[in-house]
Structure formats: structure tokens, C-alpha cells
């Protein structure tokens, strides 16, 4: 039998809207149970700078290359009917980077929103932005508002862009919103988890079932601290600009291998070894 060409595409039965798949994608897709996909996938898109450095390119080249991975991830999740996808685009800590880089990132975001709008509309994607967007440059605020309004009638996947976002900042903002609400109504009820959840940026969305981190770093980087309490974590050594549909399908297959207990165990099942390390997937 001749060797398989990795660039060949195949039409796999039941692959649906994904269309033609490479042999590796087809192998992974056939392992997926489409009835047990995560409702909400969150991604820490890391490694743009290292990708550029390895190629002796400026860091901004890595950021631009990363937009292609974002496009593939967004379209694939939408076509798989995943309910929500959250991409960590810019943190509150990222303002510490050189101004030339932050200015480029803001411009790249504006360019991306304009260029990708036809794709978003075609896939019936609704956009939300998580973070302190009122602190962004005015032009970015205008584009964020425009993208939100233009996709507001779509009924497919919700695409959340975490922009000027910090997990601790989100919890602070939620608490301040609760205090402001109660000062106006004179209520003194106890604050519960449900109360706080209703005031988070992600209000109305399910918590992430799967958190993907690229570049091999072993930390959550102040991302969705409240929401990822029981998320399955998939870490890959792949740098974000090299993250493709194969790597995404790999993460979904691994997610379905996990047994999710939410702090409990099944009746008659032995408890997991207390010293067993958390399972992390790399390449």
C-alpha cells in the first residue's frame, strides 16, 4: 500500500459541514461522539511571540499569523454546533508590553473584525466581548460595538473575545455591580454563587467544559477564574500560529476520554489516588 499523503483530503461519512478532511483529521473525527461535544470551549492563545522568534521575525508577525488559527478554530467550532467559544485575545496585563506592540494588536483586532465579518455572518455567529472594553481606544470601542450589533440577530455559536480581560478584574467588577444594585434597592440578602454568576461577563452562557492552552505553558493566566472551576484542561506544545483543525479535533477527542465527576465519585467506584498528578496532554 502506498504511503498516505498528509495533504490529501477525504470526504468522511457524517463529517457534515466540516467537508473534506485530511487523513489525520478523518482519523480523529471518526473517534468523536458528536452528541458529547463540550458546550463551551475556552482557548488561551499562546505562543505567537515564540513562533515569530523561531523564524527570526518580529513579534507582530506571530500575532498576524495567529489570526489564521483563530479563523480555523472559530469556523470549526461553529460547524460542529458548539454552543460557545471564548478566545483570550488581550489581557489587562498585556498593557505592560511595549506601546508599539499594543498599538499593533489593537489595529490587528480592528482589521480582523472588518475582514472576518462575512465569515461570522455566514456561520450565524453572535459576538460578545468580555472585559473592560470601556477602557479601550475609542476606535476599538466603536468596532466592538458595531460587531456586537451586526451579529446580535444571529442564532448560532456565541463567539466571546476576552479583550482587556482579567479573571480577578471580572470578579471585582461583578461584586461592584452587585453592590451598586443593592444600594439602589436597599436589599441585604446574602451573596450566593448564583448571584455572582449572574453578574459575570459570561452571564447567560454555560461555564467552559474544555480549556485549551497552546505553547505548553502550565498556568491559566488569570483567565475565566470563576468559570473554569470544573473545566477539563488540554495543554499542547503547539504554538498558537501552528494550531490547526487537527489539533482542535485532538483536544475534543481527549475531552471525551475524560471522566467528569465534578468533585464526586460514582457509587461503588474507588476514589482516585490522592497523589496522582493531573493529566495533561502535550504533543
C-alpha positions as CSV (number, residue, x, y, z in Angstrom):
1,X,0.0,0.0,0.0
2,X,1.4,3.4,-0.9
3,X,2.1,5.9,2.0
4,X,-0.8,8.3,2.8
5,X,-0.2,11.8,1.7
6,X,-0.9,14.0,4.7
7,X,-2.2,16.8,2.4
8,X,-4.7,14.6,0.7
9,X,-8.3,15.4,1.7
10,X,-11.1,12.8,2.2
11,X,-14.8,13.0,2.4
12,X,-15.7,11.2,5.6
13,X,-19.2,9.9,6.2
14,X,-21.1,12.0,8.7
15,X,-18.4,14.7,8.7
16,X,-21.2,17.1,7.8
17,X,-20.4,20.8,7.5
18,X,-16.7,20.2,8.1
19,X,-16.4,19.0,4.5
20,X,-13.2,17.4,3.2
21,X,-10.8,16.2,5.9
22,X,-7.1,15.3,5.8
23,X,-6.3,11.6,6.7
24,X,-5.3,12.7,10.2
25,X,-8.4,14.8,10.7
26,X,-10.5,12.0,9.4
27,X,-8.9,9.6,11.9
28,X,-9.7,11.9,14.8
29,X,-13.1,12.8,13.6
30,X,-14.2,9.2,13.5
31,X,-13.3,8.9,17.2
32,X,-15.7,11.8,18.1
33,X,-19.1,11.3,19.5
34,X,-20.9,14.4,18.1
35,X,-23.6,14.1,20.9
36,X,-21.0,14.6,23.6
37,X,-19.1,17.7,22.5
38,X,-18.3,20.4,25.0
39,X,-20.9,23.1,25.2
40,X,-18.3,25.8,25.7
41,X,-14.7,25.8,24.7
42,X,-12.2,28.4,26.0
43,X,-8.8,28.9,24.5
44,X,-5.6,30.6,25.8
45,X,-3.9,31.5,22.5
46,X,-0.3,31.5,23.5
47,X,3.0,31.3,21.6
48,X,2.8,34.0,18.9
49,X,6.0,35.7,20.0
50,X,8.0,32.4,20.2
51,X,6.6,31.3,16.8
52,X,8.0,34.6,15.3
53,X,11.3,34.4,17.2
54,X,11.9,30.8,15.9
55,X,11.6,32.2,12.4
56,X,13.7,35.4,13.1
57,X,10.6,37.5,12.5
58,X,9.2,40.5,14.6
59,X,6.7,39.5,17.3
60,X,3.9,41.2,15.3
61,X,4.4,38.7,12.5
62,X,3.4,36.0,15.0
63,X,0.3,37.9,16.1
64,X,-0.8,38.2,12.4
65,X,-0.1,34.5,11.8
66,X,-2.2,33.7,14.8
67,X,-5.4,35.2,13.2
68,X,-5.4,32.3,10.8
69,X,-5.6,29.8,13.6
70,X,-8.4,31.8,15.2
71,X,-10.3,31.7,11.9
72,X,-9.9,27.9,11.7
73,X,-10.9,27.4,15.3
74,X,-13.9,29.6,15.1
75,X,-15.3,28.1,11.9
76,X,-14.7,24.5,13.0
77,X,-16.4,25.0,16.4
78,X,-19.3,26.8,14.7
79,X,-19.8,24.0,12.2
80,X,-19.6,21.4,15.0
81,X,-22.5,23.3,16.7
82,X,-20.6,24.0,19.8
83,X,-22.6,26.5,21.8
84,X,-19.9,29.0,22.8
85,X,-16.2,29.6,22.1
86,X,-14.1,32.1,24.2
87,X,-10.8,33.3,22.9
88,X,-8.3,35.1,25.2
89,X,-7.2,37.9,22.9
90,X,-5.8,40.6,25.2
91,X,-5.4,40.7,29.0
92,X,-5.4,43.6,31.4
93,X,-1.7,42.8,32.0
94,X,-0.9,43.0,28.3
95,X,-0.8,46.8,28.5
96,X,2.7,46.3,30.1
97,X,4.1,45.3,26.7
98,X,5.8,47.9,24.5
99,X,3.4,50.5,23.1
100,X,4.3,49.6,19.6
101,X,3.1,46.1,20.2
102,X,-0.2,47.0,22.0
103,X,-1.0,49.6,19.2
104,X,-0.4,46.9,16.6
105,X,-2.7,44.4,18.5
106,X,-5.5,47.0,18.7
107,X,-5.1,47.7,15.0
108,X,-5.0,44.0,14.2
109,X,-8.2,43.4,16.1
110,X,-10.0,46.2,14.2
111,X,-8.7,44.8,10.9
112,X,-9.8,41.3,11.9
113,X,-13.3,42.3,12.8
114,X,-13.8,44.0,9.4
115,X,-12.2,41.2,7.4
116,X,-13.9,38.3,9.2
117,X,-17.4,39.8,9.4
118,X,-18.6,37.9,6.2
119,X,-17.4,34.6,7.7
120,X,-19.1,35.3,11.0
121,X,-22.4,36.1,9.3
122,X,-22.1,33.1,7.0
123,X,-21.8,30.8,10.1
124,X,-24.5,32.6,12.0
125,X,-22.1,33.5,14.8
126,X,-23.1,36.0,17.5
127,X,-20.2,38.0,19.0
128,X,-19.7,39.1,22.6
129,X,-16.8,40.9,24.2
130,X,-15.7,40.1,27.7
131,X,-13.6,42.6,29.7
132,X,-13.3,46.3,30.5
133,X,-14.0,47.4,26.9
134,X,-14.8,50.9,28.0
135,X,-11.0,51.4,28.7
136,X,-10.1,50.5,25.1
137,X,-9.1,53.2,22.5
138,X,-12.3,54.8,21.1
139,X,-11.9,53.4,17.6
140,X,-11.7,49.9,19.1
141,X,-14.7,50.5,21.2
142,X,-16.7,51.6,18.1
143,X,-15.7,48.5,16.2
144,X,-16.5,46.3,19.2
145,X,-20.0,47.9,19.5
146,X,-20.5,47.6,15.7
147,X,-19.6,43.9,15.6
148,X,-21.8,43.1,18.6
149,X,-24.8,44.9,16.9
150,X,-24.3,43.4,13.5
151,X,-24.2,39.9,14.8
152,X,-26.9,40.3,17.5
153,X,-29.6,38.6,15.5
154,X,-27.5,35.5,14.7
155,X,-28.6,32.3,16.5
156,X,-25.5,30.1,16.1
157,X,-22.4,29.8,18.2
158,X,-21.6,32.6,20.6
159,X,-18.1,33.8,20.0
160,X,-16.7,35.6,23.0
161,X,-13.5,37.7,22.6
162,X,-11.8,38.3,26.0
163,X,-10.4,41.8,25.5
164,X,-8.8,43.9,28.2
165,X,-9.8,41.0,30.3
166,X,-8.6,39.7,33.7
167,X,-10.2,37.0,35.8
168,X,-9.7,38.9,39.0
169,X,-10.9,42.1,37.5
170,X,-14.1,40.3,36.4
171,X,-14.8,39.2,39.9
172,X,-14.2,42.7,41.2
173,X,-16.5,44.1,38.6
174,X,-19.2,41.6,39.4
175,X,-19.0,42.5,43.1
176,X,-19.2,46.2,42.4
177,X,-22.2,45.6,40.2
178,X,-23.9,43.7,43.0
179,X,-23.2,46.4,45.5
180,X,-24.4,49.2,43.1
181,X,-27.6,47.2,42.5
182,X,-28.2,46.6,46.2
183,X,-27.5,50.2,47.2
184,X,-30.2,51.3,44.8
185,X,-32.8,48.9,46.2
186,X,-31.8,48.7,49.8
187,X,-31.6,44.9,49.8
188,X,-29.3,43.0,52.1
189,X,-29.7,39.3,51.0
190,X,-26.6,37.1,51.2
191,X,-24.5,36.9,48.1
192,X,-24.5,33.4,46.7
193,X,-22.6,31.7,43.8
194,X,-25.7,32.2,41.7
195,X,-25.8,35.9,42.5
196,X,-22.2,36.3,41.4
197,X,-22.6,34.2,38.3
198,X,-25.4,36.4,37.1
199,X,-23.1,39.4,37.3
200,X,-20.1,37.9,35.5
201,X,-19.2,38.9,31.9
202,X,-20.3,35.5,30.8
203,X,-23.9,35.8,32.2
204,X,-26.2,33.5,30.3
205,X,-23.5,31.2,29.0
206,X,-22.6,27.8,30.3
207,X,-19.3,27.5,32.0
208,X,-16.4,26.2,29.8
209,X,-16.3,22.4,29.7
210,X,-12.9,22.5,28.0
211,X,-10.0,24.9,28.4
212,X,-7.3,24.6,25.7
213,X,-3.8,26.2,26.2
214,X,-1.3,26.3,23.5
215,X,2.6,26.6,23.7
216,X,2.9,24.2,26.6
217,X,2.7,26.7,29.5
218,X,1.2,25.2,32.6
219,X,-0.9,28.1,34.0
220,X,-4.3,29.6,33.5
221,X,-3.0,33.2,33.3
222,X,-5.9,34.9,35.1
223,X,-8.4,33.6,32.5
224,X,-12.1,32.9,33.5
225,X,-11.0,32.0,37.1
226,X,-14.6,31.7,38.2
227,X,-15.9,29.8,35.2
228,X,-13.3,27.1,34.8
229,X,-13.7,25.6,38.2
230,X,-14.5,22.2,36.6
231,X,-13.2,22.6,33.1
232,X,-11.1,19.9,31.6
233,X,-7.7,21.3,30.7
234,X,-5.9,20.4,27.5
235,X,-2.3,21.7,27.1
236,X,-0.5,21.3,23.8
237,X,3.1,22.2,23.0
238,X,1.9,23.6,19.6
239,X,2.4,27.3,19.3
240,X,-0.8,29.2,18.5
241,X,0.0,30.1,14.9
242,X,0.5,26.3,14.2
243,X,-2.7,25.3,16.0
244,X,-4.9,23.9,13.2
245,X,-8.1,21.8,12.8
246,X,-6.2,18.6,13.6
247,X,-5.0,19.9,17.0
248,X,-8.5,21.1,17.8
249,X,-10.0,17.7,17.0
250,X,-7.3,16.1,19.1
251,X,-8.4,18.3,22.0
252,X,-12.0,17.3,21.5
253,X,-11.2,13.6,21.4
254,X,-9.1,13.8,24.6
255,X,-12.0,15.7,26.3
256,X,-14.3,12.8,25.6
257,X,-11.9,10.4,27.1
258,X,-12.0,12.2,30.5
259,X,-14.4,11.1,33.2
260,X,-16.0,14.2,34.6
261,X,-17.0,13.8,38.3
262,X,-17.4,17.4,39.5
263,X,-15.9,16.5,42.8
264,X,-17.9,13.3,43.3
265,X,-17.4,9.6,42.5
266,X,-19.8,7.0,41.2
267,X,-21.3,4.6,43.7
268,X,-19.0,1.6,44.1
269,X,-16.2,3.3,42.3
270,X,-12.8,3.5,44.1
271,X,-11.6,7.0,44.8
272,X,-8.8,8.3,42.6
273,X,-5.3,8.2,44.1
274,X,-4.9,11.5,46.0
275,X,-1.3,11.9,44.8
276,X,-2.0,11.1,41.2
277,X,-0.9,14.1,39.1
278,X,-3.4,16.0,36.9
279,X,-3.5,14.6,33.4
280,X,-2.0,17.0,30.8
281,X,-1.9,16.4,27.1
282,X,1.0,17.5,25.0
283,X,2.3,16.5,21.6
